[in-house]
């Protein structure tokens, strides 16, 4: 792994987070977070950065051992969950799956078993009958295991998906065998999923009580699916550990301070941009992390994510000339896992070029054009998409998000607003139950 993240601030202030006006406030926030005394700050200990954590090593070893068993048991592993119980794992699976297919040594590996990793599919992140019917059809004749992830155990989407997939499993294998093919990740003690797992004897992992969904990627929630996919979770965790270093914390503070300053200066939207399709779900996780953590009490930056260069052909016009209510954060992978050289028959300007070099020219061209339109741009360079850098990015963005939320005066760890639609949905379901419409 090459060295950490590099951040450049273009058209927005680079705060002096050691002696500037926000320095004291940021130090207070850092102390609050790293003390891990306040509710839902347990994720800070997952980086194991400050040596205060009671050793989570035993749990991590068990994750690896059980994952190895799963890899022998099935050729399709369906991960059921939504929001924080879904996006981190999906982000990792997409990144390392793409690296694997591009032939990079940073991809998901065979875990030493010599057996190809099961295909990882996802369910319960929507309530679409079409999606789930098609998923069932695609796995009918394959060897299947399920991993249901829900901290509360009561979320509607994973609940429905789990009930459907569990029935399918029981029908396919019989109850006793189905039980051996179900893995549950949930609250250590509370909730209906924990109770069912105990009753049915499913193998379980814990989502620690003091860690909320979107901050749980480095717990079993993200690590177990990653391990089944063949990702070396120790490498992920060692990267996360590096993100708790002094330099990395300073970088997170600078990023948070710039986001707050841009918000105070009238920017309502942060457009997160990347040039690697494999980062699509990482950007989705970022949207969730920032959106749910900051958007409350009438404040918060609205996080949007664009995948370039595709979205330059849909949103590029707005960015260049539309209403400037946004700033841009570019997530740039310096050495992507794969590359190709274009044939000589290509357009003369492109012939014989590395595709990554052309992609880089696109990024630099976009930055130059948008800067000419006076759009503030924060550029974050990640050296490569190694497991270490994945862990490092996860912890860096979690920390940056918590810093910004506290600077904005909101609690980064709750999501009271999400309950409103659930209440309405339940009311409508109750009203329409009799006619099943
Ligand atoms: O970040 C969060 O807390 C949420 O996005 C949750 O992860 C999401 O709502 C799923 O909740 P649960 O794990 O309880 O099913």
Boltz pocket constraint, residues with backbone or C-beta under 6 A from the ligand:
constraints:
  - pocket:
      binder: B
      contacts: [[A, 82], [A, 83], [A, 84], [A, 85], [A, 149], [A, 150], [A, 151], [A, 152], [A, 153], [A, 154], [A, 155], [A, 158], [A, 212], [A, 213], [A, 214], [A, 215], [A, 292], [A, 415]]
      max_distance: 6.0
